[in-house]
Amino acid sequence: MAKEMLLNDEKEPPSTLPGSGVITLQSDDVSPGYSTETKLKVVWDLNSNSLGAAKSSEKTLEFRRQFFKTVTDTEWNNWHWQLRHRITSLNELERFLSLSEEERQAGFHRDAIFPVAITPYYLSLLEKDNPGQGLRRSVIPVKKEYLHAPEESEDPLGEENDSPVHGLVHRYPDRVLFLVTDYCSTYCRYCTRSRMVGKRLNQRFNPSRWQAGLDYIAATPSVRDVLLSGGDPLTLSDDRLEWLLSRLRRIPHVEIIRIGTKAPVVLPQRITNGLVRMLKRYHPLWMSIHFTHPDELTPETQSACQRLADAGIPLGSQTVLLAGVNDRVETMKQLYHGLLKNRVKPYYLYQCDPIIGSAHFRTPVTKGLEIIRGLRGHTSGYAVPTYVIDGPGGAGKIPLLPEYVVGREGNDLLLQNYQGRICRYPDAARNPAGQPQPA
Ligand code: SF4
């Protein structure tokens, strides 16, 4: 595709084409694993000539009946419609939610904080009268965002210092982070890149910046792994995304491409058959999906994950540990079990970075360790992510584990299992001083 094509208007996704229709099936048709109240609607996607199932929870259906009564299924299931109807001000939010004093006061200073944007779909998951709900706290600003703790900064990970070209971070030896857009469909209040995403420019794409990043990668043979992030790369049109992926695939030393996204969670309508068909052409392609809470595991999101997994894209999750949102073992267990059922491997659990105005979200590190201890051994190993701190100033990800080695007696290592029971492991290859034996 010629570079000029990037400047064209975005194509409408297939589900918006004239002739799309809706068939309502009986509740018996609902797949196992979905609640019986789930209504099943099937959108006939004429462009991809395939059936794309778009199921909704009763909560979302009720929200639509209350606030978007005249909006058709075809419109609601169209990701462009969702983007066009994002809720971006606290005044608008008052229509949908009973705002608390803390939330309303944040709105009086809206120019001074990270912007607000929430897709109608994701808004449908929020509880109207409960400002303490985890999902609601993760996307609705509160007055505490104006507090600036001494340890906080705009770029706590020092990404700007590791950027050989604008929008590309080269920190680790064999991989780069390519920030391809500063736009997200929904903004998380704890975003590590709030210094650059969602700013007034709202640059969804920038061809000259992309070209500089591609040139750097092509000229750096040590880069075998490219992570596309932003902002959210899946807010780009299929054409623009394909332009990037095809250029990256032409670079012989790029072995794998990864996409970091929250779209399957906040904008699951984005995972169209057309997108998935295009992504399949660029394997090996991996995807890291940003999940926060089990309430996000809706029929729509599950369907999006299944579609991606069916396309052979290995899926991993990334979750930020957030006080009062997901900082309980049971909450995390529920989330991780749900992810595994949808073929998403829990990958990273992040300690919340000290970005400005995020103190109310940060837990002590002991809380993260408590969660890992509550998972390891108590459930499938696949359900246990790696808990990491992204080291301030560019130190990179540092894994943290609860203490399982509790001592040594002679050659014996004293280990504590998940039940707290101490056992001895005969560490015979080492002498009593703990040094390797001479050959
Ligand atoms: S989706 Fe990611 S980049 Fe976008 S606001 Fe949330 S954390 Fe930031």
Boltz pocket constraint, residues with backbone or C-beta under 6 A from the ligand:
constraints:
  - pocket:
      binder: B
      contacts: [[A, 183], [A, 184], [A, 186], [A, 187], [A, 188], [A, 190], [A, 191], [A, 192], [A, 193], [A, 194], [A, 197], [A, 230], [A, 231], [A, 232], [A, 261], [A, 262], [A, 290]]
      max_distance: 6.0
